[in-house]
Amino acid sequence: MDSAAAPADTADEAGRPATRAWTTRLVIMGLVLSALNLRPAITSLGALLEEVRDGLGMSGSIAGLLTSVPPLCFAVFGVMAPRLARRFGPGAVVCAGMAAIAAGLAVRPYAGSTAGFLAASALALMGIAVSNVLMPVIVKRWFPDRVGSMTGLYSMALALGTSLAAAVTVPMAGALGGRWQSGLVVWAVLAAAAVLPWLPLVRASGVGARNGPENRPTERPADTSVNRPADTSVNTSVNRPADTSVNTPVNRPANGPQNAPGPRPEPDAPRITRSRTAWALAVFFGLQATAAYITMGWMAQIFRDAGVPAGTAGLLLAVTMAVGVPLAIVIPRVATRLSHQGPIAVALGVCGLFGYAGLYLTPAGGAWAWALLLGVSNCAFPLALTLVGMRSRTAAGVAKLSAFAQSTGYLISIPGPLLVGVLYQHSGGWGLPLALMTALMIPQIVMGVLAGRKRTVEDEWGWRGAA
């Protein structure tokens, strides 16, 4: 019987690497396709904002409110992401998020009213919000030793989707009959495609990316839990950087992680709000988001008001977003090799200051230069994502920090685009809005320096568990 069982065991062992490689490829494909869909809902609207305003009868203030809806939804719905991930798993939640994006983008162009347009946009943005928060978590769990490169990969895909939507929405609207509705609805197809890689992951493991390679016994030393009581195993690896704290949860059934509801916060862990680094990262995230959503929502209009044709204005916005494609790979890699990431935040902020000054002094004359400078400045986003992964030692900590930094940050960013719309309508020009944007860049630089210091939120809590 032993000799009969041996071939089966050998075949099983031979099949495991292939299965793991296949699953890892699906996770990478899911990350890339999901990242491509995290901004077209916003930048496609920015390229056609004037047509949408005319079609729905919006005032400048209402249009400012519309550009504030993304950070509002990200703040409100993003905070729900960790709880949903513990219940269903990150992969399943991102899968549902992509489906929500597809549904919202399919419905909103034909809602027929401002209220309906806002409601459908909120549905799509809800899907974006939970995916925003969980992308760093999936990276930390599946690729704990490649946080910089994998963050760079999906940040690059995010920047590519952002710039692609800005560049081709206006031409596609023209090619599809000249109606703005056609230019917006096509992005629902890309979102639907992003659902597909997650489906086999969810079916195969119950919760998609929850069962990352770090959860498999063959990937970790065999003696990590020998002779240790079951109720203290959660603390056996708190201080190990490579551990994601998902592999030894309390009271997990003996039949493995597949049947467990996912990692739960340690009961004695202090609140994330007690960390100064968490607050610095949240404010930095909020201020860079303010600049990004003002840029995505209003920059094309700034150029159009300066006499730049609509198609060229959309292309300039696309250039701003496209700059982030290569830098999204470079910045996380550089950041993970530095002991202090503050200098990167300073360099990005200075580019933003020069870009805003150029828009104020000669918006049309140096349009391409200002678009490039603001594109570099907007790369504070991949830096912020990288800092989320670096400022905590465990996947549970990253999940809490990601939810806190993004939800708090997006709350901070809500007034910015709205205030720009109000100032634009009441002043009749872009002087005051650009002055506001310039002023906000200074605290962004300061918070980036503070968040870039070499420390983790666990260090600031002074918490080492029960080790």
Backbone torsions as a table, in degrees:
resi	resn	phi	psi	omega
1	MET	NA	-35.9	179.6
2	ASP	-63.8	-41.3	-179.7
3	SER	-67.9	-28.1	177.9
4	ALA	-75.1	-32.1	-178.5
5	ALA	-76.7	-26.2	-174.8
6	ALA	-59.6	-45.7	178.9
7	PRO	-61.1	-37.2	179.4
8	ALA	-64.4	-42.3	178.9
9	ASP	-64.0	-41.6	179.2
10	THR	-62.7	-41.8	179.1
11	ALA	-64.4	-37.5	179.8
12	ASP	-65.2	-44.1	179.7
13	GLU	-64.4	-37.4	-179.9
14	ALA	-67.8	-30.9	-177.8
15	GLY	-78.8	-22.5	-175.7
16	ARG	-63.8	-47.2	178.7
17	PRO	-58.4	-39.9	179.8
18	ALA	-64.8	-40.8	179.5
19	THR	-64.8	-42.0	-179.8
20	ARG	-66.1	-40.9	178.6
21	ALA	-62.9	-42.3	178.5
22	TRP	-62.5	-43.1	-179.9
23	THR	-66.1	-41.6	179.3
24	THR	-62.8	-39.7	177.1
25	ARG	-62.1	-39.6	178.3
26	LEU	-64.4	-40.4	178.8
27	VAL	-62.3	-44.9	179.4
28	ILE	-63.2	-43.7	178.0
29	MET	-62.0	-41.7	178.4
30	GLY	-63.5	-41.9	178.3
31	LEU	-61.1	-45.8	-176.5
32	VAL	-66.9	-48.5	-179.2
33	LEU	-65.4	-38.0	178.0
34	SER	-64.9	-43.7	179.8
35	ALA	-62.0	-36.4	177.6
36	LEU	-58.9	-24.8	-175.0
37	ASN	-99.0	4.6	-174.3
38	LEU	-83.0	-7.4	179.8
39	ARG	-135.5	-17.7	179.9
40	PRO	-55.6	-30.8	176.8
41	ALA	-58.8	-27.1	-176.6
42	ILE	-95.9	-51.0	-174.9
43	THR	-73.6	-27.8	174.8
44	SER	-65.0	-36.0	177.1
45	LEU	-70.0	-39.7	178.9
46	GLY	-59.5	-37.6	-179.2
47	ALA	-68.1	-27.0	-177.8
48	LEU	-116.4	21.8	-173.5
49	LEU	-60.3	-40.1	-179.0
50	GLU	-64.4	-41.2	179.3
51	GLU	-67.4	-39.3	178.2
52	VAL	-66.3	-41.4	177.7
53	ARG	-59.7	-45.4	179.7
54	ASP	-66.3	-41.4	-177.2
55	GLY	-67.5	-33.8	-178.3
56	LEU	-104.2	-0.2	177.9
57	GLY	69.4	40.3	-179.0
58	MET	-85.7	144.3	170.0
59	SER	-85.2	173.0	177.5
60	GLY	-62.4	-37.5	179.9
61	SER	-66.7	-41.2	178.4
62	ILE	-66.7	-37.8	176.1
63	ALA	-64.2	-37.1	174.5
64	GLY	-62.9	-39.1	175.7
65	LEU	-62.6	-40.2	179.6
66	LEU	-61.6	-39.6	178.9
67	THR	-75.0	-13.1	175.4
68	SER	-90.7	-11.4	-179.1
69	VAL	-62.7	-40.9	-179.5
70	PRO	-55.9	-53.9	179.8
71	PRO	-64.2	-31.4	177.1
72	LEU	-62.8	-47.3	178.9
73	CYS	-65.5	-38.4	179.7
74	PHE	-63.9	-38.4	179.5
75	ALA	-69.9	-44.7	-174.5
76	VAL	-71.6	-47.2	-174.7
77	PHE	-88.2	-25.5	-179.6
78	GLY	-63.4	-33.6	-178.7
79	VAL	-66.8	-19.6	179.1
80	MET	-80.3	-15.9	-170.5
81	ALA	-60.3	-46.7	-179.5
82	PRO	-60.9	-39.9	179.3
83	ARG	-65.7	-42.4	177.3
84	LEU	-63.7	-38.2	-179.6
85	ALA	-67.0	-37.1	177.4
86	ARG	-66.8	-32.0	-177.6
87	ARG	-81.0	-43.8	-173.0
88	PHE	-115.4	-17.0	-175.5
89	GLY	98.6	143.6	-177.7
90	PRO	-58.0	-40.6	-178.3
91	GLY	-62.2	-43.2	179.8
92	ALA	-66.0	-37.3	-179.1
93	VAL	-69.4	-41.8	177.6
94	VAL	-64.7	-38.8	176.9
95	CYS	-58.4	-48.5	177.7
96	ALA	-63.6	-35.3	177.7
97	GLY	-62.3	-42.0	178.4
98	MET	-64.7	-37.1	177.3
99	ALA	-65.1	-39.0	178.2
100	ALA	-65.3	-39.0	177.5
101	ILE	-61.8	-46.8	-179.6
102	ALA	-59.9	-44.6	-179.0
103	ALA	-65.0	-45.9	-179.0
104	GLY	-62.8	-43.0	-179.1
105	LEU	-70.7	-27.4	177.3
106	ALA	-73.7	-31.6	-173.8
107	VAL	-88.9	-39.1	-166.1
108	ARG	-62.8	-35.0	-179.3
109	PRO	-64.8	-20.6	-175.0
110	TYR	-114.1	19.0	-179.3
111	ALA	-67.8	-31.1	173.7
112	GLY	87.1	-5.5	179.3
113	SER	-151.4	162.7	178.3
114	THR	-62.4	-41.9	-179.5
115	ALA	-63.2	-44.3	178.5
116	GLY	-65.7	-38.9	177.6
117	PHE	-61.4	-44.0	179.2
118	LEU	-64.7	-40.9	-178.6
119	ALA	-64.9	-45.3	179.1
120	ALA	-66.4	-37.3	175.7
121	SER	-61.9	-41.0	179.8
122	ALA	-62.1	-36.8	177.5
123	LEU	-62.3	-47.2	178.1
124	ALA	-62.9	-40.8	-177.9
125	LEU	-70.4	-27.0	174.5
126	MET	-62.8	-44.4	177.2
127	GLY	-63.4	-38.7	177.5
128	ILE	-65.3	-39.2	-175.5
129	ALA	-61.2	-50.2	-177.6
130	VAL	-68.7	-34.1	178.3
131	SER	-68.8	-39.5	175.8
132	ASN	-51.7	-48.2	-174.8
133	VAL	-70.6	-37.2	-171.0
134	LEU	-88.0	-15.5	178.5
135	MET	-59.0	-48.0	177.1
136	PRO	-62.6	-31.1	179.7
137	VAL	-66.5	-45.3	179.0
138	ILE	-63.0	-40.7	177.6
139	VAL	-61.7	-45.8	-177.9
140	LYS	-62.8	-36.9	-177.0
141	ARG	-78.1	-42.5	-176.4
142	TRP	-84.8	-31.1	-173.8
143	PHE	-133.1	60.3	-175.4
144	PRO	-63.0	-24.1	179.6
145	ASP	-97.4	4.3	179.8
146	ARG	-134.9	41.3	-177.5
147	VAL	-60.8	-44.3	-178.1
148	GLY	-63.8	-48.9	-176.4
149	SER	-69.1	-39.7	-179.2
150	MET	-73.7	-35.9	173.5
151	THR	-62.3	-40.6	176.8
152	GLY	-62.0	-39.2	-179.2
153	LEU	-62.9	-50.0	-177.8
154	TYR	-77.2	-24.6	173.1
155	SER	-67.0	-37.6	176.3
156	MET	-63.8	-43.6	177.9
157	ALA	-63.5	-39.0	177.8
158	LEU	-61.8	-46.2	178.9
159	ALA	-64.1	-36.8	179.4
160	LEU	-64.8	-45.0	177.6
161	GLY	-62.9	-38.5	179.2
162	THR	-62.4	-48.6	-177.1
163	SER	-71.8	-36.4	-179.9
164	LEU	-62.1	-43.5	179.5
165	ALA	-63.9	-40.1	179.2
166	ALA	-66.4	-35.7	-174.0
167	ALA	-78.4	-40.6	-168.2
168	VAL	-106.7	-4.9	-177.7
169	THR	-63.5	-46.7	-179.4
170	VAL	-65.1	-49.2	177.1
171	PRO	-60.2	-37.5	178.8
172	MET	-66.7	-38.1	177.1
173	ALA	-60.9	-41.3	177.8
174	GLY	-66.5	-40.3	-178.9
175	ALA	-70.7	-23.7	-177.6
176	LEU	-100.9	25.6	174.3
177	GLY	112.0	-0.1	176.4
178	GLY	80.5	9.6	179.9
179	ARG	-100.1	136.3	-178.1
180	TRP	-64.4	-27.8	179.1
181	GLN	-59.6	-40.2	-179.2
182	SER	-65.9	-37.5	179.4
183	GLY	-66.7	-27.4	-179.6
184	LEU	-87.9	-37.1	-171.0
185	VAL	-71.6	-24.0	-175.9
186	VAL	-63.4	-23.0	-177.8
187	TRP	-73.2	-13.2	174.7
188	ALA	-66.1	-28.9	-179.3
189	VAL	-66.2	-42.8	178.9
190	LEU	-63.4	-39.1	178.7
191	ALA	-66.0	-39.4	177.7
192	ALA	-62.6	-37.9	178.8
193	ALA	-64.4	-31.1	-178.6
194	ALA	-71.4	-16.0	176.9
195	VAL	-69.8	-33.3	-167.2
196	LEU	-61.4	-45.5	-178.0
197	PRO	-63.6	-28.4	-176.7
198	TRP	-77.4	-24.4	-175.5
199	LEU	-60.3	-50.4	178.0
200	PRO	-65.1	-30.1	177.0
201	LEU	-65.6	-43.2	-179.9
202	VAL	-66.1	-42.0	-179.7
203	ARG	-69.0	-39.3	-174.2
204	ALA	-71.8	-40.0	-174.0
205	SER	-118.4	4.2	176.5
206	GLY	86.6	-37.2	-176.5
207	VAL	-138.7	30.2	172.9
208	GLY	64.4	-124.8	-171.0
209	ALA	-75.9	1.4	-179.9
210	ARG	-59.6	-40.5	-175.6
211	ASN	-88.6	63.4	179.3
212	GLY	-69.8	173.5	-174.1
213	PRO	-62.6	-24.3	-179.6
214	GLU	-71.6	-10.1	-179.4
215	ASN	-89.3	-8.1	-174.1
216	ARG	-89.3	132.8	-177.1
217	PRO	-56.6	-30.7	-177.2
218	THR	-72.0	-12.2	-177.7
219	GLU	-93.4	-4.1	-174.8
220	ARG	-132.0	160.3	-178.8
221	PRO	-57.8	143.0	-173.8
222	ALA	-71.1	-18.6	-173.2
223	ASP	-103.9	18.3	-174.1
224	THR	-66.7	-23.0	-178.0
225	SER	-126.5	14.5	-178.9
226	VAL	-67.9	134.5	176.9
227	ASN	59.8	24.0	177.5
228	ARG	-111.0	138.6	178.6
229	PRO	-63.7	146.0	-176.0
230	ALA	-62.7	-30.8	-173.2
231	ASP	-82.3	-2.4	177.6
232	THR	-114.3	2.7	-175.2
233	SER	-66.7	-21.0	-179.2
234	VAL	-66.1	-22.0	-176.4
235	ASN	-99.0	1.2	-174.0
236	THR	-69.3	-17.7	-175.9
237	SER	-134.2	25.5	-176.4
238	VAL	-60.9	-37.0	-173.4
239	ASN	-96.1	11.4	179.1
240	ARG	-95.2	116.1	-175.5
241	PRO	-57.6	-35.8	-175.1
242	ALA	-78.1	-15.3	-177.7
243	ASP	-81.3	141.2	179.9
244	THR	-103.7	7.8	175.7
245	SER	60.7	15.9	-179.4
246	VAL	-97.4	-16.0	-170.0
247	ASN	-89.7	-6.3	-178.8
248	THR	-136.3	52.9	-178.5
249	PRO	-72.4	159.9	-178.6
250	VAL	-73.3	138.4	172.2
251	ASN	60.7	28.4	178.6
252	ARG	-77.3	138.5	-179.8
253	PRO	-60.0	157.5	-175.3
254	ALA	-72.3	-15.8	-175.9
255	ASN	-85.2	14.4	168.1
256	GLY	102.1	172.0	-174.7
257	PRO	-69.0	-15.8	-176.1
258	GLN	-61.1	-32.5	-174.6
259	ASN	-99.8	4.9	-178.1
260	ALA	-94.3	155.7	-176.7
261	PRO	-78.9	9.2	178.3
262	GLY	98.6	174.2	-175.5
263	PRO	-68.1	144.2	177.5
264	ARG	-117.5	149.9	179.7
265	PRO	-61.8	143.5	177.1
266	GLU	-63.3	134.9	-173.0
267	PRO	-64.9	-25.1	-178.2
268	ASP	-101.3	10.0	-178.8
269	ALA	-73.7	133.3	178.8
270	PRO	-67.3	165.8	179.9
271	ARG	-72.0	143.4	-179.1
272	ILE	-63.7	-24.4	-178.4
273	THR	-69.0	-8.7	177.9
274	ARG	-85.5	-3.1	-177.3
275	SER	-96.2	124.1	176.7
276	ARG	-67.6	-36.0	177.7
277	THR	-63.8	-39.9	177.9
278	ALA	-61.1	-41.4	178.5
279	TRP	-67.9	-41.5	178.0
280	ALA	-61.8	-41.4	179.4
281	LEU	-67.5	-38.4	179.2
282	ALA	-64.5	-43.2	179.7
283	VAL	-68.7	-41.1	176.0
284	PHE	-59.8	-44.9	178.2
285	PHE	-60.6	-43.0	-178.6
286	GLY	-64.6	-41.1	-178.2
287	LEU	-72.3	-37.7	176.3
288	GLN	-68.6	-33.6	176.5
289	ALA	-67.1	-38.2	176.0
290	THR	-57.0	-50.1	179.6
291	ALA	-61.9	-41.1	-177.1
292	ALA	-65.8	-43.7	-176.1
293	TYR	-76.7	-28.1	171.0
294	ILE	-65.8	-43.7	179.0
295	THR	-62.7	-49.8	-178.1
296	MET	-64.8	-35.1	-176.1
297	GLY	-85.8	-29.6	-168.6
298	TRP	-124.2	-16.0	-172.5
299	MET	-63.2	-41.4	178.2
300	ALA	-60.1	-37.1	179.2
301	GLN	-68.9	-35.9	176.2
302	ILE	-59.2	-46.0	179.4
303	PHE	-67.0	-39.2	179.9
304	ARG	-65.6	-38.5	177.3
305	ASP	-67.7	-22.0	177.5
306	ALA	-87.3	3.8	176.9
307	GLY	99.5	6.3	178.4
308	VAL	-79.6	133.2	179.0
309	PRO	-59.1	153.9	-175.6
310	ALA	-57.7	-45.0	-179.3
311	GLY	-62.9	-40.5	178.9
312	THR	-68.9	-38.1	178.0
313	ALA	-61.9	-41.4	176.5
314	GLY	-64.8	-37.3	178.4
315	LEU	-67.7	-37.3	176.4
316	LEU	-63.3	-41.3	175.9
317	LEU	-62.8	-39.1	178.2
318	ALA	-63.3	-39.2	177.8
319	VAL	-62.3	-42.8	178.1
320	THR	-57.9	-43.8	179.6
321	MET	-73.4	-34.7	-176.2
322	ALA	-69.2	-27.4	177.1
323	VAL	-56.2	-32.0	-179.0
324	GLY	-70.8	-13.8	-177.0
325	VAL	-65.1	-57.3	178.2
326	PRO	-70.5	-37.4	-177.6
327	LEU	-68.5	-25.1	177.9
328	ALA	-66.5	-25.1	174.0
329	ILE	-83.2	-41.9	-173.2
330	VAL	-71.3	-48.2	-172.1
331	ILE	-61.8	-48.3	178.1
332	PRO	-60.8	-37.9	179.2
333	ARG	-64.3	-44.3	178.8
334	VAL	-66.1	-42.8	-177.0
335	ALA	-60.0	-40.7	-177.9
336	THR	-72.1	-13.5	179.0
337	ARG	-96.5	-7.2	179.9
338	LEU	-98.3	147.8	175.5
339	SER	-79.5	-21.2	179.8
340	HIS	-139.1	122.0	-176.9
341	GLN	-91.6	2.2	-179.0
342	GLY	-56.6	-43.1	179.5
343	PRO	-57.6	-32.5	177.2
344	ILE	-65.5	-43.4	178.5
345	ALA	-61.3	-38.0	178.9
346	VAL	-65.5	-47.4	-178.3
347	ALA	-61.2	-41.9	179.3
348	LEU	-65.9	-40.4	179.7
349	GLY	-64.6	-39.7	178.8
350	VAL	-63.0	-39.3	175.9
351	CYS	-60.1	-40.6	177.9
352	GLY	-63.4	-40.9	179.4
353	LEU	-61.8	-44.2	178.2
354	PHE	-66.5	-37.4	179.4
355	GLY	-64.9	-44.2	178.2
356	TYR	-65.3	-39.1	177.5
357	ALA	-61.2	-41.2	178.3
358	GLY	-65.1	-40.8	177.4
359	LEU	-62.0	-32.8	179.9
360	TYR	-75.2	-42.4	-172.2
361	LEU	-81.0	-45.8	-177.4
362	THR	-151.5	75.9	-173.1
363	PRO	-60.6	-40.1	-177.9
364	ALA	-84.2	-36.9	-175.1
365	GLY	-63.0	-41.4	-179.5
366	GLY	-114.7	33.6	-170.6
367	ALA	-54.2	-44.1	-176.4
368	TRP	-67.4	-38.0	178.3
369	ALA	-65.1	-43.6	-178.8
370	TRP	-66.6	-36.5	178.1
371	ALA	-63.1	-41.4	178.9
372	LEU	-65.6	-44.8	-178.9
373	LEU	-63.3	-42.8	179.5
374	LEU	-70.4	-29.3	174.6
375	GLY	-64.7	-40.9	176.5
376	VAL	-64.7	-43.6	180.0
377	SER	-60.2	-38.1	-179.1
378	ASN	-68.2	-9.5	177.4
379	CYS	-75.8	7.7	167.7
380	ALA	-63.0	-21.5	-180.0
381	PHE	-66.3	-53.3	175.8
382	PRO	-62.1	-29.3	174.8
383	LEU	-63.9	-45.0	179.3
384	ALA	-61.6	-42.2	178.5
385	LEU	-63.0	-40.5	178.9
386	THR	-64.4	-41.0	178.9
387	LEU	-62.9	-34.5	176.8
388	VAL	-59.0	-43.7	-179.9
389	GLY	-72.7	-23.3	-176.5
390	MET	-93.6	-19.2	-174.1
391	ARG	-92.3	9.4	172.0
392	SER	-143.0	151.9	-175.5
393	ARG	-92.0	-14.7	-172.9
394	THR	-128.2	160.7	176.9
395	ALA	-65.1	-37.1	177.2
396	ALA	-62.7	-40.9	177.5
397	GLY	-66.6	-40.6	178.1
398	VAL	-62.6	-40.9	179.3
399	ALA	-60.9	-45.4	179.5
400	LYS	-66.2	-43.9	-179.6
401	LEU	-66.9	-40.7	178.8
402	SER	-62.3	-46.5	179.6
403	ALA	-63.4	-43.3	-178.8
404	PHE	-67.0	-49.6	-176.9
405	ALA	-63.6	-42.1	-177.3
406	GLN	-74.9	-44.3	-179.0
407	SER	-65.8	-47.0	177.9
408	THR	-65.0	-42.2	-179.9
409	GLY	-62.4	-43.2	179.2
410	TYR	-68.8	-31.7	172.5
411	LEU	-61.1	-43.0	179.3
412	ILE	-62.0	-34.8	-173.8
413	SER	-81.5	-10.2	-174.5
414	ILE	-58.7	-48.2	-174.5
415	PRO	-67.2	-24.3	-172.5
416	GLY	-57.1	-61.4	-179.7
417	PRO	-60.8	-35.6	177.9
418	LEU	-64.8	-44.6	-179.6
419	LEU	-65.0	-36.9	176.5
420	VAL	-60.8	-43.5	177.9
421	GLY	-62.1	-41.4	179.3
422	VAL	-66.0	-46.6	179.8
423	LEU	-62.6	-38.7	179.5
424	TYR	-64.5	-43.7	-178.5
425	GLN	-67.8	-41.2	-173.3
426	HIS	-86.3	-24.5	178.0
427	SER	-93.6	-19.7	179.2
428	GLY	76.0	12.3	179.7
429	GLY	-159.9	-171.8	-174.2
430	TRP	-108.6	6.0	-179.4
431	GLY	-61.6	-53.7	-178.7
432	LEU	-66.8	-45.4	176.7
433	PRO	-57.8	-41.0	179.9
434	LEU	-69.3	-33.7	174.8
435	ALA	-62.8	-41.6	176.8
436	LEU	-61.4	-46.0	-177.6
437	MET	-63.8	-37.4	177.8
438	THR	-66.6	-42.8	-178.6
439	ALA	-63.5	-36.5	-178.5
440	LEU	-71.2	-18.9	-178.8
441	MET	-70.8	-27.0	-178.2
442	ILE	-65.8	-54.3	177.0
443	PRO	-63.7	-26.9	176.0
444	GLN	-61.6	-42.9	178.9
445	ILE	-62.6	-45.1	-178.3
446	VAL	-61.6	-46.4	-179.1
447	MET	-67.2	-32.1	176.6
448	GLY	-65.1	-38.7	176.8
449	VAL	-64.4	-43.4	-179.8
450	LEU	-66.5	-42.0	-180.0
451	ALA	-70.9	-20.0	-177.1
452	GLY	-84.7	-2.8	179.5
453	ARG	-67.5	148.6	-176.0
454	LYS	-77.6	96.2	176.6
455	ARG	-166.6	164.8	176.9
456	THR	-121.4	161.5	179.8
457	VAL	-65.2	-30.8	177.0
458	GLU	-64.8	-36.5	177.1
459	ASP	-61.7	-42.0	-177.8
460	GLU	-71.7	-29.1	174.3
461	TRP	-69.9	-20.8	-172.8
462	GLY	66.1	31.4	-172.8
463	TRP	-109.6	127.6	177.9
464	ARG	-122.9	10.9	-177.7
465	GLY	70.1	-146.4	-177.4
466	ALA	-104.2	17.6	-176.5
467	ALA	-67.2	NA	NA
